[in-house]
Amino acid sequence: MALDKPYADIPGTVIFDAEQARRGYHLNMFCMSLMQPENRRRFLAGERAYLDAWPMTEAQKQAVLDRDYNRMIALGGNVYFLARIFATDGQSFQHAAALMTGMTEADYVKMMLSGGRSPEGNLYCTEPDRG
Protein backbone atom coordinates (compact mmCIF):
# COMPACT_ATOMS: atom_id res chain seq x y z
CA MET A 1 0.00 0.00 0.00
CA ALA A 2 1.51 3.32 -1.08
CA LEU A 3 1.72 6.04 1.49
CA ASP A 4 0.44 9.53 0.79
CA LYS A 5 3.54 11.72 0.37
CA PRO A 6 2.52 15.36 0.15
CA TYR A 7 6.21 16.28 0.25
CA ALA A 8 6.67 14.62 -3.15
CA ASP A 9 5.21 17.79 -4.69
CA ILE A 10 8.12 20.04 -3.63
CA PRO A 11 9.93 21.07 -6.82
CA GLY A 12 13.56 20.08 -7.10
CA THR A 13 13.49 18.20 -3.80
CA VAL A 14 13.96 14.51 -3.09
CA ILE A 15 13.06 13.58 0.46
CA PHE A 16 15.21 10.81 1.87
CA ASP A 17 12.49 8.64 3.34
CA ALA A 18 12.27 4.89 3.97
CA GLU A 19 11.54 4.18 0.30
CA GLN A 20 14.60 6.16 -0.81
CA ALA A 21 16.70 4.47 1.86
CA ARG A 22 15.72 1.05 0.51
CA ARG A 23 16.30 2.13 -3.09
CA GLY A 24 19.76 3.51 -2.31
CA TYR A 25 20.98 1.03 0.28
CA HIS A 26 23.80 -0.48 -1.81
CA LEU A 27 24.76 2.90 -3.32
CA ASN A 28 25.07 4.38 0.15
CA MET A 29 27.01 1.36 1.46
CA PHE A 30 29.41 1.70 -1.48
CA CYS A 31 29.90 5.34 -0.45
CA MET A 32 30.60 4.32 3.13
CA SER A 33 33.23 1.86 1.92
CA LEU A 34 35.21 4.89 0.76
CA MET A 35 35.92 5.74 4.40
CA GLN A 36 38.74 3.18 4.22
CA PRO A 37 41.94 4.41 2.50
CA GLU A 38 42.50 1.06 0.76
CA ASN A 39 38.98 1.15 -0.70
CA ARG A 40 39.51 4.70 -1.96
CA ARG A 41 42.72 3.57 -3.68
CA ARG A 42 40.98 0.56 -5.24
CA PHE A 43 38.06 2.70 -6.42
CA LEU A 44 40.30 5.36 -7.99
CA ALA A 45 42.47 2.70 -9.64
CA GLY A 46 39.49 1.06 -11.36
CA GLU A 47 36.16 2.71 -10.75
CA ARG A 48 34.04 0.39 -12.90
CA ALA A 49 35.58 -2.77 -11.46
CA TYR A 50 35.10 -1.50 -7.92
CA LEU A 51 31.48 -0.55 -8.60
CA ASP A 52 30.77 -3.92 -10.20
CA ALA A 53 31.57 -5.58 -6.88
CA TRP A 54 28.48 -3.87 -5.42
CA PRO A 55 24.88 -5.00 -6.10
CA MET A 56 23.87 -1.53 -7.28
CA THR A 57 21.66 -0.89 -10.28
CA GLU A 58 23.35 -0.03 -13.55
CA ALA A 59 21.77 3.44 -13.33
CA GLN A 60 23.35 3.98 -9.90
CA LYS A 61 26.75 2.83 -11.13
CA GLN A 62 26.55 5.10 -14.18
CA ALA A 63 25.54 8.06 -12.01
CA VAL A 64 28.63 7.46 -9.86
CA LEU A 65 30.87 7.20 -12.92
CA ASP A 66 29.34 10.43 -14.29
CA ARG A 67 29.57 12.10 -10.85
CA ASP A 68 25.92 13.05 -11.38
CA TYR A 69 25.03 13.74 -7.75
CA ASN A 70 21.45 14.81 -8.52
CA ARG A 71 20.86 11.50 -10.29
CA MET A 72 22.43 9.60 -7.39
CA ILE A 73 20.05 11.36 -5.00
CA ALA A 74 17.08 10.50 -7.23
CA LEU A 75 18.26 6.87 -7.17
CA GLY A 76 18.33 6.71 -3.37
CA GLY A 77 21.65 8.31 -2.51
CA ASN A 78 21.88 10.39 0.63
CA VAL A 79 24.04 13.48 0.26
CA TYR A 80 25.87 12.73 3.51
CA PHE A 81 26.94 9.35 2.13
CA LEU A 82 27.65 10.82 -1.32
CA ALA A 83 30.08 13.20 0.37
CA ARG A 84 32.49 10.24 0.50
CA ILE A 85 32.67 10.28 -3.30
CA PHE A 86 33.51 13.94 -3.68
CA ALA A 87 35.94 13.76 -0.77
CA THR A 88 37.62 10.81 -2.53
CA ASP A 89 37.87 13.05 -5.61
CA GLY A 90 39.47 15.78 -3.49
CA GLN A 91 36.42 18.06 -3.84
CA SER A 92 34.66 20.04 -1.13
CA PHE A 93 31.01 19.79 -0.15
CA GLN A 94 30.69 23.37 -1.41
CA HIS A 95 32.00 22.33 -4.84
CA ALA A 96 29.53 19.43 -5.03
CA ALA A 97 26.62 21.64 -3.92
CA ALA A 98 27.49 24.11 -6.67
CA LEU A 99 27.46 21.29 -9.23
CA MET A 100 24.08 20.10 -7.95
CA THR A 101 22.58 23.57 -8.34
CA GLY A 102 24.07 24.16 -11.79
CA MET A 103 26.18 27.07 -10.58
CA THR A 104 29.85 27.82 -10.50
CA GLU A 105 31.39 27.45 -7.09
CA ALA A 106 31.96 31.22 -6.91
CA ASP A 107 28.31 31.95 -7.78
CA TYR A 108 27.15 29.35 -5.26
CA VAL A 109 29.23 30.95 -2.49
CA LYS A 110 27.91 34.40 -3.41
CA MET A 111 24.31 33.14 -3.38
CA MET A 112 24.73 31.44 0.00
CA LEU A 113 26.44 34.48 1.55
CA SER A 114 23.61 36.71 0.36
CA GLY A 115 20.94 34.65 2.11
CA GLY A 116 20.40 31.69 -0.20
CA ARG A 117 18.19 31.07 -3.19
CA SER A 118 14.99 33.07 -3.46
CA PRO A 119 11.79 31.01 -3.50
CA GLU A 120 10.33 33.51 -5.98
CA GLY A 121 8.97 31.71 -9.00
CA ASN A 122 9.13 28.22 -7.48
CA LEU A 123 6.14 26.07 -8.32
CA TYR A 124 4.88 22.88 -6.78
CA CYS A 125 5.23 20.03 -9.21
CA THR A 126 1.43 19.85 -9.68
CA GLU A 127 1.02 23.59 -10.34
CA PRO A 128 0.66 24.76 -13.93
CA ASP A 129 3.43 27.01 -15.19
CA ARG A 130 2.56 30.60 -14.28
CA GLY A 131 4.86 32.05 -16.96
Contacts in CASP RR format, 6 or more apart in sequence:
PFRMAT RR
TARGET T0000
AUTHOR 0000-0000-0000
METHOD contacts of the structure
MODEL  1
MALDKPYADIPGTVIFDAEQARRGYHLNMFCMSLMQPENRRRFLAGERAY
LDAWPMTEAQKQAVLDRDYNRMIALGGNVYFLARIFATDGQSFQHAAALM
TGMTEADYVKMMLSGGRSPEGNLYCTEPDRG
5 15 0 8 1.000
5 17 0 8 1.000
7 13 0 8 1.000
7 15 0 8 1.000
8 15 0 8 1.000
8 125 0 8 1.000
9 124 0 8 1.000
9 125 0 8 1.000
9 126 0 8 1.000
10 124 0 8 1.000
10 125 0 8 1.000
11 122 0 8 1.000
11 123 0 8 1.000
11 124 0 8 1.000
11 125 0 8 1.000
14 20 0 8 1.000
14 73 0 8 1.000
14 74 0 8 1.000
14 76 0 8 1.000
16 76 0 8 1.000
16 77 0 8 1.000
16 78 0 8 1.000
20 76 0 8 1.000
20 77 0 8 1.000
20 78 0 8 1.000
21 28 0 8 1.000
21 76 0 8 1.000
21 78 0 8 1.000
23 75 0 8 1.000
23 76 0 8 1.000
23 77 0 8 1.000
24 60 0 8 1.000
24 75 0 8 1.000
24 76 0 8 1.000
24 77 0 8 1.000
24 78 0 8 1.000
26 54 0 8 1.000
26 55 0 8 1.000
26 56 0 8 1.000
26 60 0 8 1.000
27 54 0 8 1.000
27 56 0 8 1.000
27 60 0 8 1.000
27 64 0 8 1.000
27 72 0 8 1.000
27 75 0 8 1.000
27 76 0 8 1.000
27 77 0 8 1.000
27 81 0 8 1.000
28 76 0 8 1.000
28 77 0 8 1.000
28 78 0 8 1.000
28 81 0 8 1.000
29 54 0 8 1.000
30 51 0 8 1.000
30 54 0 8 1.000
30 56 0 8 1.000
30 64 0 8 1.000
31 77 0 8 1.000
31 81 0 8 1.000
31 82 0 8 1.000
31 83 0 8 1.000
31 84 0 8 1.000
31 85 0 8 1.000
32 81 0 8 1.000
32 84 0 8 1.000
33 39 0 8 1.000
33 43 0 8 1.000
34 40 0 8 1.000
34 43 0 8 1.000
34 84 0 8 1.000
34 85 0 8 1.000
34 87 0 8 1.000
34 88 0 8 1.000
35 84 0 8 1.000
39 50 0 8 1.000
40 88 0 8 1.000
42 50 0 8 1.000
43 50 0 8 1.000
43 51 0 8 1.000
43 88 0 8 1.000
44 88 0 8 1.000
47 64 0 8 1.000
47 65 0 8 1.000
48 61 0 8 1.000
48 65 0 8 1.000
51 61 0 8 1.000
51 64 0 8 1.000
51 65 0 8 1.000
52 61 0 8 1.000
54 61 0 8 1.000
56 64 0 8 1.000
57 75 0 8 1.000
59 71 0 8 1.000
59 75 0 8 1.000
60 72 0 8 1.000
60 75 0 8 1.000
60 76 0 8 1.000
62 68 0 8 1.000
63 69 0 8 1.000
63 71 0 8 1.000
63 72 0 8 1.000
63 75 0 8 1.000
64 72 0 8 1.000
64 85 0 8 1.000
67 85 0 8 1.000
67 86 0 8 1.000
67 89 0 8 1.000
67 99 0 8 1.000
69 79 0 8 1.000
69 82 0 8 1.000
69 85 0 8 1.000
69 86 0 8 1.000
69 96 0 8 1.000
69 99 0 8 1.000
69 100 0 8 1.000
70 100 0 8 1.000
72 82 0 8 1.000
73 79 0 8 1.000
73 82 0 8 1.000
73 100 0 8 1.000
82 96 0 8 1.000
83 93 0 8 1.000
83 96 0 8 1.000
86 92 0 8 1.000
86 93 0 8 1.000
86 95 0 8 1.000
86 96 0 8 1.000
94 105 0 8 1.000
94 108 0 8 1.000
94 109 0 8 1.000
95 105 0 8 1.000
97 108 0 8 1.000
98 104 0 8 1.000
98 105 0 8 1.000
98 107 0 8 1.000
98 108 0 8 1.000
98 109 0 8 1.000
101 108 0 8 1.000
101 117 0 8 1.000
103 111 0 8 1.000
111 117 0 8 1.000
121 130 0 8 1.000
123 129 0 8 1.000
123 130 0 8 1.000
END
